[in-house]
Every structure is written in C-alpha cells, then in structure tokens.
C-alpha cells in the first residue's frame, strides 16, 4: 500500500535565510513525483522535512492525511535513500537488505525469505549471498532500493540516487527505478537536478527555484508549456530573444526585438509584466524563410549521431539553433555562410522572465 504526501504552505528558515518558501503540493498515492531544480533551490530540504530529519518553520506536512508534527523519522511510513547508499560492506547482500527487519527483531529465516522476494522485485534473484564489493554500481542501487522496501514504507524518498553513476548506467537505472516503482505501487518522491531524469521517470514534476515552487505538472506540460522563463530555460534548451510585447491579435502577441518583430504565444502573466523574453526550442527552428524568420551567420554544425544542430549568430549577436534528426536534416549550410532561421508562431512562447538580462542559447 502507498500513501499520499501533502505539503501545505511549508516554509523553513535557517537564521535569516528562507530555504523553502511557502510550498504547497499534493503528491498522490502511488505516484512517481519529482522535485527538479538547481543546487540550493530547496528540493533536498523538502525531502528531509518529509522524512522527519528537519521540521518546517511554518506550514504542515501530512502523510496519508495524518499530520507529521511531532513524529520523528523512525515513526514515519517513509524510507530514505541517500546519494551514497550507505550499504554495509561486511554483510552479504541479503543481510544488507533485511538489516531494518533485524533491528525490529524479525527471525533469520523470515528475513532471508523476505530478502529473496525483494531480490526478485529488483531483478537480482541470485545475488543474496554475494558481497557488496562484488556488485556493479547499478546493482548496488537496486540493493539500496530493496533494503528500503524491506521495511514496507508507504513513501519512498530518493535524494539524487543516480548522480554518481556514468551516463549509460544512469539511463539504464532510470528505467529500472520506474519499473520497480510500478511493480510495488509505492509512492516515490525523487529529488534531482537532472531534467532528463525527471522527464523520463515522473508522473508529475515540481520545478523549484530559490526555495519557491515555479510549476507543478506532467513532464509533457512542463516541457511544452512552461509557466515562466526559468522553467523554460532549466527544462530543455532554448534560443532566447530579448524584446518587448507591442500588440496582440488572435491569441498571439507581437514581440519586438533588435533583430525584428516576431509572432508568438503569450504565456501566463505576460500582459502585466515588464520583463518578458521570447523562447523557442531548437527542434522547433527550421532553415529557410517563413512567417517568423531572421538572418544569421552559421557558426557551427554539431553532429551528435541521431541529432544535428546548426548554430548561427544574428547581426545583433543573438545565437539561434536549428536542430534536426539525422535522417531529416537534408543539405546543411556551410560554416561562415548566411542562412535564414525560422520558427512557427505556435511553437514559440513569450514568457515572464526575471532572470538576469543577457541573451544566450541554453546547452550550446
């Protein structure tokens, strides 16, 4: 069984510093929910408040509808997996998995049976008698998950558990984690600064910045319809144009920049904000003339196997990127040549953006 986790106007202060600022979010029972944001945004602090190692300065946390005020970590229906895993090197795998049951006084034969069940859940059925040192990094991750599941938590809390793994293994373990969560039905709350992890695994994602919640939604909505400039630039790559809205018509806004006037969809709060920028994803930029187009000098062509990126710079120094799948790229322009880059108004967004000024292209 799993439980939901409700954060109601939760804040925590350390002296004059507010690490988490008035965060309210409901994590549904059985959901894979991720908090995503840069280092220092407050996501790990939230996890430690849910687990009971920190107490909110204000607000309330409920698990399964029950307030956690005054309830310590050992009495909460949660299990926490740290970045360093903290496995015991002198114990065989099965004893690592059932250490929490041993502390609770469960007998050896029952513990061994439970370990074998969990080893099947994490797809390591023959690893029970192995030493921890005989396992690969990905196998250790799965043992840490099995150990957390042994105490039958209603909520699993994971603090960047894949950060120490190499790229290939991280990608493999993303699929493994999601599969384990689906098999067990336990609520997973996952902390990460890696947008690809959050998008690939989660039912919903909460994007955080400077202790505040910026947006909570499905991965598709977060990526395709970001709430503001921070979310757009943190989750994915963009060409960003500075300018100002100078009119609206038919659900689109006209956006004036030093490189011309462009039509795009206005995002939340744009009409009432003086700080706005236009964002367009590289996969939504094409070469050639169209309704929204600008001239740029091609400065780089990046081949990444399945993707090819053509990078240009406008006369005003704005970098713009057009990205294609390898088979659809067609004839590519030469470096140093002049090309027209274009994008569909429906695929570009004008968003409130209070980050420091300066034009840049994320990821290039």
N, C-alpha and C positions, 0 to 999 in steps of 0.2 A: 504494500500500500504506500501511497505517497501523500504528501500534504502540500497545500499552497503556502506561500510566504507573502505577507502583506506589509509593506513599509508605508507608514502614514506620517507624512511631514517630518521625516527623520533628519536631524542635524547632529553634528558632533564638532566640538571646538577643542583645540589644544592651545590654551592661552588666548591670544587674540586671533589665531588662525582658524578659520572655519573650513575643515577638511571636507565635510559633506553638508550641503546647504539645502534644507527643506525638500528632501527627495521623497516622493510618493510613487509607489509602483506595486502592482499586484502580480506576483508570479503564480501561475495556475498549477494545480496539482498535475504531476506527470509531465510538466513542460521542460524543455531544454531551453533555458533562458540565459543570455549572456549580457554581462556588463562590459562595454567596449569603450576604451579611451586611452589617452596618453598617460605616461607615468605621472603620478601625483594628482590625478583627477579625482581620486576618492573611491575608486572601484574596490580596491582591496580593503579599505576601511569599512565599506558596506559589508563585505563578506565577513569580516571579523566581528561586526556588530550582530549579524545574523547568527554566527556561531557562538556568540556569548563572550568572546575574549575582550570586547570593548562594549561600553554602554553608551547609548545615544545621550547627548546633552538635552535633546528635546525630541518629541515625537514618540512613536510606538512601533514595535515590530511584533507581528503575530504570525505564528506558525500553526496551521490547521485551525485558525480562528482564535487561538489562545495567545494572550499577551505573554511575551517573554521577559517582562520586567521582573527582576529579582531571581531569574532562573539561570544558573550557571551553565557553562559549556557541557559538563558531564551529564546534565539532566535534560538537555535539549535533544530532539529527534533528528540530529544532524551529524554528518561525518565530513571532516575537512581533509582535503588532500593538498599538501603544500608543494611548492616548486621542487624541493629537494627530496621528496618522497619519504625520507626517514625510515627506510627499511632496515631490518636488523641483520647484519652480515653473518653472524654466527649461528643464526637459526635457519633451518631448511625452509623452503618456500611455504609448505603447508602450515608450519608454526607461525610464520610471519602473518599469514592470512588470518589465523584464528587467535592472535595474541589478545585481542579485545575480549574474546569469549573466555580465554584462560583467566583473565583478570576477574571475570564475572563468576568464576568457579565452575565452568562447564567442563565435564569429563573429557579425557583424551579421545576416546572412541567417537564420541559425538562431535568433538571438534574436527577430527580427521574426516568424518563423513561430510561435515559442512564444507570443509576445505575442498574436497573432491567435487562437490556440487558447484562451488564458485569457480573452480578451475575450468569446469566445462562452460560456465557462463562467459568467462573471459577468453575462451578458446585456447587454453593451455592445459589440456587434460592429463598430460604425462609429466608435469613439472613439479609435482608435490614434494619429491624428495631431493630436488636439486638445491644447490647452494645459490644464494643471491648473486654471488660473483660469476656464476655460470650463465646468467641471463643477459640478453641484449637490453639496450635502453628501452625499446618498445615493450619488451616483456616485463621489465621492472615496472613500467607504468601500469600495465594490466594487473600486476600483483598488488600494487598500491590500491587500485580500484577494488579488487576482490577483498582486500583487507577492510576497506571502508564499508563494503556491502555486507561483510560478515556480521556486523552489529545491527543489521536491518534498519538503517536510517530511513526516515521519511523524506529527507532532503540531503542531497549530496552537494558539497561546496568544493569547487575546484579553483585553486589560485594559480593560474598560468602553468598548468602541469606539463605542457609540451615545450616550454620555452628553451629548455636545454638540449632539445633534440635537433638533429640536422633536418634540412628541408624535406627530403624524401620520407624520412621516418615521421615527421610531423604530419605530412599529408596522409600517410597510412593510418596514423593513430587517430586523426580526426574521424575517419570512417569507423574505426574500431570503437571509439568513445560513443559515437552516436548510436551504433548498433547495440552496445551494452545498455545504453540508456533506454532504448526502445524495447529490449528484451526484458529488462527489470521493471520498467514503468516508474522508476524513482524520479522525483523532481531533481533536475540538475541545475545548479546556478554556477555559471562558468565566468571566470574573470580573464580577460585578455586585452592586449594592446594590438593584436594582430587582426586586422579587419577580415582577412580571408578565412581565418578560423571561425570568427563569429558568424559570417555569412554562410559558410558551408554547413555548420552544425546546428544552428539555433532555430527554434520555432519563432522566437522573438528576440530582439536586440534592444538594449538600452545604451544609447551613446551618451557619454559624460564628458564634461569639460569644466575644470576649475571648481569641482565639487557640486556642480549643478547638472541636472538631467536635461539633455538637449532634445532627445526624441526617443520614443519607445514604439517599435512597430516590427513587422515582419522584415526579414532581410531584403525582400524584393522592394518593399516600400521605402525602407531606409536608403537603398541604393538609387532607386529610380525617382523618388520624390523626397529628397532631403528637406528638413524643416528650415535649415539656415546654412550659411556659408561654412561654418565649422563642420557640420555633419557632411556636407558635400565634399569638402576637401580632405577630411580624415578618412572617409569611407570611399576609397577609389581615387582615380586620377582625373584631373580636370585641366582644361585651359580656362584661365580666369581673366576676364576683361573688366577694367575699371571704367566707370562712367556714371550716368545718371538717367533715371526714367524721365522721358519728356512727352509721354502720352500713352493712352490705352485705347484699344479698339478690338471688339470681337473676342474678348478673353485673352488677348495678347497685349504686351506692353512694348513700346518703342524705347530702346536703350541707346543713348548717345555716348560714343567713345571717341578718343582721338583717331581711331582707325575707321570710323564710320558709324552709321546708325544700324542697329540690328533689332529684329523682332524675336521675342521670346516669351515664355510663360512666366507670369509673376508669381512668386512664392508667398508664403504666409507673412503678413506684416509689411510687405514692400511699400504699400501706399502711404504708410505712416512713418517710414524710416528714411533718414538722410544718408545712410551708409549702405549702399547696395552694390553688388557686382554680378556680372553675368558668368554663368558656369556652363560648360559643355564638355561632356565626356569624349575621350579620344575616339571611341568606337562609333560616335555619332558625327564625326567630322569626315568629310569626303573631299577629294580633289576635284576641281572644276567649279564653274560658276553656278550659282543658284540664288535663291532669294536673299539668304544671308551669306555673303562671301567677302573675303578680304585677301589682298595680295601679300605674299610673304616670300622671303628668300629661303630656299631649302638649305638647312644647316647640317642635317644628319638623317641617315636612314638606318634604323636599328632592326636587325634580324634576330628574332627570338624563337625560331623554329616554327611554331604554329601561328605566331603573330609577327607582323611587320609594322613598324611605326615610322611615319615620315614626319620629321620635325622641321618647322620653319619659324622664321622671325619676321614680324611685320616691320614697316618703316619706323614705327614708334617703339620698337624693341620688345613687343609682346610675343612670347613663344606660343606657338599653336601646334597641335599634334593631330594627325590623322592616322588611325590605326585600322589595319585590315587583317583578316585571316589570310594565311599564306596562299591558299588557292584562289582567293578573290582579289588579290592585290593588283593584278594587271601590270601594265608598264609603269615603272616607278620613275619619278623625276630625278635628274642628276643633282648632286650636291653643288650648290652655288647658283642653280637655276632659279628662276622666279616661277611661282605656281600660285594658283588661286585655291584657297581652302574654303569650304562651305559647310553649312550645317542647317538642318531643318529647324524652323522656329519651335515646332512641337517638342523637339529634343533638347532645347536649351532652356535654362532657368535663370531668372533674376531673383537673387536671394538676399535677405538681410545678412550682413557680414561685418561684425565688429572686430575682426582680427586686425593686426597692424596693416597699414596700406603697403602696396607693393605688388606688382604683377608677377605671377610665377605659374609654372605648369607643374602640378604635383607628379612626382615619380619620374620626371625626365630631367 
